Amino acid sequence: MKLENIYLYMFFSYILGSVPFGFYLPWLICKKNTLEEGSKNPGTINVFRTCGFWTGLLVFVCDVCKGIIPTKCLPALFCLNADLQLLAGVAAIFGHTFSPFLLIRKEKTKGGKAIATSLGVLIGLKLYLAGGCGLLAWLTITLITQYSSLASMVGMFVVAIVVCTTSKFISFKIFFVLLALYVILKHRENIKRIKNKTENKIDLITKTKEGLNVIRYKIRQMIDDYCEGIIDKIRNQ
């Protein structure tokens, strides 16, 4: 691959990673500004808090895809090696945490905290065990403490440990150790709030139940409308 094409590939990965779905989708769907509500950042958990389960899930999937596309989909087309895949993942994560779309708006928050996009990078690099262990650690800590920020830090350290013990690529090991430290740096304000017991909490079980109730209501409404339509046709006959 030519050097200029590599630069273009990295730039595309950065721009893709920088799209703040956690800001645009809640604004379009719920008419809410996640940079002014909740924890005032465009992360998945804040979208869960402010807009509910399904909008949060949509943002989560979009943020994960920002890591998968540069590291898995495009490399499959251009036959890129592991180091270039990793560099594309770095660019996507950097874009996610320092988004020019938010910088242009002169927002205090410059982007997300690299968790969902990092999961996408793990999937793209075929580090499924590390991604699964990190996700399980995040889910466990969140359910026990309701502190998603604490769970994110623990989950990323679990990822780093698993990558260091299973990956054959030195570059992967170095990067994910640095990423774990970077995630702690991004969560330094959260750490202060956890110490002061002022950190925002998230009740995943309640939010999930609320999301399922919305689906049940929509399905029931569709069935009722369908039945009423059939009854009206029978009466008209």
N, C-alpha and C positions, 0 to 999 in steps of 0.2 A: 504494500500500500504506500503510495507516495506521501511525502511529508505534508504537503499542502492539504491532501485529503484527510490525513490524520487530524490536522488542526481543525478542519471543517467538521469532522466527526465529533471532536471534543466540544466544539462550540455548540453543535446541535444538542449534544447530551446535556450541556449546561443550560441551554435555553429550555429544553423539555423539562429538566428538573426544577427550573425556576418558576414554572407556571403555578401560581398559588390557588389550587383548586379549593383549599380550605377557606379562601376568601370569596372567590367568585361564585361557587355553587351555593353556599348558604345565602348569598345576596340574591341570587336568581330564584332559588326555591323558597326560602323563608323570609326574604327581605330583611335579613339581619346582618349586621357588620360584626364579624368575629374578632376584629381588631379593637372593638370597643366594648364587647360583652364577654362575660366569663373571665377566663384567664388572659384575654386580649391577645391571642395569637391564632394563626390559621391552622393549628394542628388538628388532627383527627379527633382527639378527646374533647377539645373545646367545641368542635362542631357537634359532637354527641351531646354535650351539655346544653348548647344553645338552640340546636335545631332538631334534636331527636335521633333515634337509632338509624333510620334509613338514609338520611342525609349524611350522617357520620360514616355509615358503611360505604356509601358512594364515594366520599372523599378519600376514605382509606384505600379503596380499590384503585382509584385514580393515582394516588400518591405511590402506591406499590408499583403500579405500571410505569411510573416515571423511572423506576430503577430497573425494571425488567427489560423494557424496550431497548435502551442503549447497550445493555450487557448480554442480552440473549437473542433478541429478534434481529437487530442489525448485524451483529457479528456472524450470525448464521448465514446472512446474505453475502457478506464480504470476506468470510473465512479469516477472521481476525484471531490473533493469539490471545492467551490468557492475560498477559500484561496490558494489552490494549483494552481488553474488556474491563479490567480493573480500573484503568485510567478513565474510561467512559463512566464507570460507576462513581468514581471520585468526583467527576465533573457534575454528574446528576445530583449527588448529595450536596455538593457545594452550591449548586443552583437552588436547591430546596431550602438551604439555610440562609442564603444571601440572594434573594430574588430581586432582579432589577425592576420587576413590575411593582414591587412594594417600595423600592428605593425611589422610583420616579414619583410615587404618591407621597414621598417624604414621611412615611409611617415610622413610628418608633420601633415596631417589630419588623425585622428585615426578612423573616421567613420562618419555616418550621424548625423542628429540633432533630431532624434527620432519622427518625425512627422508622416510619412507614417506608420511605424511599430506600433506607438501608436494607429492610426486609426484601424489597424488590431486587436490590443488587445481589443479595445472598441467593435468591432464587435464580437470577440470571447467571451467576457464577457456579451454579449447581452445588451450592453449599447447603443442601436441604437439611442435613442433620443439625447444623449450626442454627439455621433459621428456625427449625422446629423446636429446638431446645430453648432458644431465646424467646420465642413466642409463648411457649409453655411457662417459662419463668415469669414473663410479663403478666400472663393471665393469672397465675397463682398469686403473685404479690399484689396485683390489683384487687383480686377478690378478697384477700385477707385484710389488706390495709386501706383499700380504696384510694391509694395514692398512685396515680398513673405515672407521675414523674419518677418516683422511687422505683416503680416496676420497670420503667424504661432503662434506667441506669443499671439495675441488676441484670435485666435481660441482655443488654449490650455487653456486659462483662461476661455473661455466660456464653454469648456468641464468640467473643474473643478467645475464651478458654477452649471452646470446642474447635474453632478454626486452627488454633495453635497446636492442638493435639491430633488433628486429622488431616489437615491440608498438606500437600507436598510442595506448595509454592511459598517460598520465603516472603515474597511481596505481599501475598494475602495475609500472612501472619502479622507482618509489621503494620499493614494498613488497618486491620481490625482492632489491634491493640491501641493504635493511635485514635481510631474512631471511638472506642470505648472511653478514652480520656477526653476526647472532644465532646462527647455527649454529656459527660459530667460538667464540663466547662459551660455548655449551653444551659445546664440545669442549675447553675449556681444560685440563682434567685429562688428557685424551688426548694433547694436545700435549706436556705435560710428560713423560708416559710414553714417547712416541715419541722425545723427546730422550734420555731415559735408557735407551732400548731395552728397556723393560719392558712395552710395550703388547701387549695380546692380539692374536693373529693369527687369521685365518680362511682356511682352504683351501677355496675354493668348489668346485674341481674334485673334491676328495676327498669333500666333503659331498654333491655332486650324484650322484656314483657310488654312494655309500652309499644315497641315496634311491632310485635306480633299481634297485639290488640288492634292496631291500625289496619293490618292486613286482614284480620278476621272481620272487622267492620266493613271494609271495602268489598270483600267477597260476599258477605251477607247482603250488603246493599245491592250488589250486582244480581244476586239470586232473586232478591225481592222484586227488583225492577223487571227482571226477565219473567217472573211468574205473573206480575201484574200485567205485563204486555200480553201474555198468553190468555189470561182471564178476559182482558178487554177484547181480544180477537174473538173469543168464544161468545161473548155477550153480543158483539156486533153481528155475528152470524145468526 
